[in-house]
Amino acid sequence: MSPTIRVSEDMKATLSALKGDDESWDEFLNRLARRERDLKEPGGFADDGIVEHVERTDRELNESFDGGETSIDDVS
């Protein structure tokens, strides 16, 4: 027996609009979970070396500004 996940009617409508017609609910939820994980992991969706490149570029940009104290980590 498959587990049941309870959601409101509004949430079901929202999720249904995002789900592809040709994918099962399981496939859709896997895709959604994978995308969220990829977005949270630095460079999780990009080529190897992108994290180092972004960090190096951040340092270089900070050094080019007066004081160089602002970092992308400081912006939220």
N, CA, C and O of each residue as an XYZ file, in Angstrom:
304
protein
N       0.841     -1.188      0.000
C       0.000      0.000      0.000
C       0.881      1.245      0.000
O       1.867      1.310      0.735
N       0.535      2.214     -0.807
C       1.278      3.463     -0.902
C       0.900      4.393      0.245
O      -0.243      4.384      0.702
N       1.864      5.201      0.717
C       1.554      6.175      1.759
C       0.653      7.281      1.215
O       0.623      7.540      0.012
N      -0.065      7.912      2.101
C      -0.950      9.005      1.744
C      -0.387     10.301      2.315
O       0.034     10.353      3.471
N      -0.385     11.331      1.503
C       0.052     12.651      1.949
C      -1.150     13.569      1.878
O      -1.722     13.756      0.804
N      -1.542     14.140      2.995
C      -2.718     15.013      3.029
C      -2.295     16.451      2.753
O      -1.363     16.966      3.371
N      -2.989     17.088      1.822
C      -2.775     18.497      1.504
C      -4.140     19.145      1.311
O      -5.137     18.465      1.068
N      -4.170     20.473      1.422
C      -5.427     21.194      1.215
C      -5.800     21.137     -0.269
O      -4.976     20.800     -1.119
N      -7.050     21.469     -0.556
C      -7.514     21.514     -1.942
C      -6.724     22.557     -2.737
O      -6.388     22.331     -3.900
N      -6.428     23.700     -2.106
C      -5.653     24.740     -2.784
C      -4.254     24.241     -3.130
O      -3.765     24.482     -4.234
N      -3.607     23.544     -2.189
C      -2.265     23.020     -2.443
C      -2.307     21.964     -3.538
O      -1.415     21.919     -4.385
N      -3.319     21.124     -3.533
C      -3.465     20.101     -4.576
C      -3.590     20.759     -5.939
O      -3.004     20.288     -6.913
N      -4.352     21.849     -6.014
C      -4.514     22.562     -7.279
C      -3.183     23.177     -7.728
O      -2.844     23.145     -8.911
N      -2.442     23.731     -6.778
C      -1.136     24.324     -7.100
C      -0.179     23.260     -7.609
O       0.477     23.450     -8.633
N      -0.098     22.146     -6.901
C       0.788     21.060     -7.308
C       0.352     20.460     -8.644
O       1.191     20.134     -9.484
N      -0.935     20.318     -8.837
C      -1.441     19.773    -10.099
C      -1.053     20.652    -11.277
O      -0.773     20.147    -12.364
N      -1.035     21.978    -11.067
C      -0.656     22.900    -12.139
C       0.827     22.768    -12.480
O       1.218     23.002    -13.624
N       1.646     22.401    -11.515
C       3.088     22.244    -11.737
C       3.463     20.877    -12.290
O       4.497     20.723    -12.940
N       2.620     19.890    -12.029
C       2.895     18.511    -12.441
C       2.660     18.359    -13.939
O       1.660     18.837    -14.474
N       3.578     17.701    -14.593
C       3.419     17.428    -16.017
C       2.323     16.403    -16.260
O       2.113     15.500    -15.451
N       1.625     16.552    -17.385
C       0.547     15.622    -17.718
C       1.053     14.199    -17.893
O       0.333     13.232    -17.644
N       2.304     14.088    -18.325
C       2.855     12.764    -18.615
C       3.644     12.164    -17.461
O       4.256     11.109    -17.624
N       3.647     12.819    -16.278
C       4.395     12.253    -15.158
C       3.462     11.841    -14.029
O       2.417     12.451    -13.805
N       3.866     10.796    -13.329
C       3.096     10.329    -12.181
C       3.342     11.275    -11.008
O       4.261     12.094    -11.044
N       2.519     11.156     -9.972
C       2.747     11.972     -8.781
C       4.104     11.655     -8.163
O       4.786     12.556     -7.674
N       4.498     10.402     -8.180
C       5.797     10.013     -7.645
C       6.928     10.669     -8.430
O       7.869     11.198     -7.838
N       6.842     10.637     -9.754
C       7.858     11.277    -10.594
C       7.903     12.789    -10.345
O       8.977     13.383    -10.247
N       6.724     13.395    -10.247
C       6.649     14.833     -9.998
C       7.293     15.203     -8.670
O       8.095     16.136     -8.612
N       6.953     14.485     -7.603
C       7.510     14.801     -6.280
C       9.015     14.550     -6.236
O       9.746     15.287     -5.574
N       9.481     13.522     -6.930
C      10.929     13.297     -7.026
C      11.616     14.459     -7.742
O      12.669     14.925     -7.307
N      11.022     14.924     -8.834
C      11.593     16.049     -9.581
C      11.623     17.306     -8.726
O      12.619     18.030     -8.711
N      10.541     17.561     -8.021
C      10.453     18.734     -7.164
C      11.478     18.672     -6.033
O      12.149     19.663     -5.747
N      11.599     17.524     -5.399
C      12.568     17.363     -4.305
C      13.991     17.494     -4.817
O      14.826     18.113     -4.159
N      14.281     16.931     -5.962
C      15.622     17.003     -6.549
C      15.973     18.442     -6.894
O      17.090     18.889     -6.637
N      15.021     19.171     -7.478
C      15.264     20.568     -7.840
C      15.542     21.412     -6.601
O      16.461     22.231     -6.608
N      14.773     21.226     -5.555
C      14.991     21.977     -4.319
C      16.358     21.677     -3.730
O      17.048     22.589     -3.277
N      16.755     20.420     -3.729
C      18.067     20.039     -3.205
C      19.169     20.650     -4.057
O      20.161     21.142     -3.521
N      19.011     20.626     -5.375
C      20.009     21.190     -6.275
C      20.168     22.694     -6.060
O      21.277     23.222     -6.147
N      19.069     23.377     -5.782
C      19.145     24.816     -5.577
C      19.797     25.167     -4.249
O      20.430     26.215     -4.126
N      19.651     24.304     -3.264
C      20.241     24.573     -1.953
C      21.713     24.228     -1.905
O      22.462     24.847     -1.149
N      22.146     23.266     -2.683
C      23.551     22.886     -2.733
C      24.294     23.843     -3.644
O      23.877     24.032     -4.787
N      25.377     24.454     -3.186
C      26.112     25.365     -4.059
C      26.575     24.653     -5.342
O      27.311     23.668     -5.288
N      26.141     25.157     -6.453
C      26.557     24.576     -7.722
C      25.998     23.192     -7.973
O      26.509     22.480     -8.837
N      24.975     22.787     -7.256
C      24.427     21.451     -7.399
C      23.839     21.168     -8.772
O      23.639     20.011     -9.141
N      23.568     22.204     -9.515
C      22.988     22.053    -10.843
C      23.959     22.481    -11.936
O      23.593     22.517    -13.111
N      25.200     22.808    -11.557
C      26.142     23.378    -12.515
C      27.335     22.454    -12.743
O      27.478     21.410    -12.106
N      28.183     22.877    -13.677
C      29.390     22.122    -13.993
C      30.370     22.125    -12.823
O      30.303     22.979    -11.939
N      31.279     21.152    -12.837
C      32.328     21.111    -11.827
C      33.136     22.394    -11.871
O      33.393     22.932    -12.948
N      33.532     22.879    -10.722
C      34.373     24.065    -10.647
C      33.621     25.375    -10.546
O      34.238     26.416    -10.320
N      32.306     25.358    -10.707
C      31.547     26.610    -10.691
C      31.568     27.249     -9.309
O      31.609     28.475     -9.207
N      31.541     26.458     -8.249
C      31.546     27.019     -6.896
C      32.839     27.795     -6.666
O      32.813     28.916     -6.158
N      33.961     27.201     -7.038
C      35.248     27.878     -6.881
C      35.295     29.142     -7.724
O      35.814     30.167     -7.281
N      34.759     29.077     -8.933
C      34.736     30.233     -9.814
C      33.914     31.371     -9.200
O      34.346     32.524     -9.213
N      32.744     31.054     -8.669
C      31.882     32.072     -8.061
C      32.565     32.679     -6.841
O      32.532     33.896     -6.659
N      33.183     31.849     -6.002
C      33.867     32.359     -4.821
C      35.043     33.261     -5.207
O      35.248     34.307     -4.591
N      35.809     32.865     -6.214
C      36.946     33.670     -6.674
C      36.459     34.999     -7.245
O      37.028     36.050     -6.949
N      35.412     34.956     -8.059
C      34.857     36.176     -8.641
C      34.320     37.091     -7.555
O      34.486     38.308     -7.636
N      33.682     36.528     -6.545
C      33.177     37.312     -5.423
C      34.321     38.041     -4.726
O      34.221     39.233     -4.432
N      35.407     37.320     -4.464
C      36.575     37.946     -3.824
C      37.142     39.061     -4.698
O      37.446     40.147     -4.203
N      37.284     38.800     -5.981
C      37.842     39.799     -6.889
C      36.965     41.047     -6.964
O      37.479     42.165     -6.967
N      35.658     40.867     -7.024
C      34.748     42.013     -7.058
C      34.818     42.801     -5.755
O      34.824     44.032     -5.768
N      34.869     42.093     -4.637
C      34.953     42.772     -3.348
C      36.223     43.605     -3.255
O      36.199     44.718     -2.728
N      37.327     43.077     -3.760
C      38.594     43.799     -3.723
C      38.557     45.034     -4.621
O      39.256     46.012     -4.355
N      37.750     44.998     -5.680
C      37.692     46.125     -6.603
C      36.842     47.281     -6.058
O      36.973     48.418     -6.510
N      35.971     46.983     -5.087
C      35.164     48.030     -4.462
C      35.920     48.633     -3.296
O      36.820     48.005     -2.738
N      35.553     49.856     -2.928
C      36.180     50.492     -1.771
C      35.913     49.666     -0.528
O      34.760     49.360     -0.224
N      36.932     49.310      0.174
C      36.794     48.550      1.410
C      36.687     47.065      1.201
O      37.228     46.297      1.997
N      36.020     46.638      0.177
C      35.909     45.214     -0.122
C      35.309     44.381      0.983
O      35.680     43.220      1.156
N      34.375     44.960      1.745
C      33.852     44.255      2.915
C      32.556     43.504      2.642
O      32.183     42.635      3.430
N      31.865     43.806      1.566
C      30.590     43.161      1.284
C      30.817     41.865      0.540
O      31.634     41.806     -0.379
N      30.106     40.831      0.927
C      30.211     39.519      0.308
C      28.831     39.072     -0.124
O      27.830     39.536      0.421
N      28.765     38.175     -1.096
C      27.453     37.646     -1.478
C      26.823     36.914     -0.310
O      25.601     36.770     -0.263
N      27.629     36.446      0.636
C      27.076     35.792      1.820
C      26.392     36.790      2.734
O      25.538     36.401      3.531
N      26.747     38.084      2.643
C      26.179     39.103      3.486
C      24.824     39.588      2.990
O      24.075     40.214      3.740
N      24.510     39.309      1.753
C      23.262     39.795      1.148
C      22.189     38.744      1.339
O      22.310     37.619      0.853
N      21.144     39.116      2.047
C      20.033     38.180      2.263
C      18.715     38.902      2.197
O      17.662     38.283      2.355
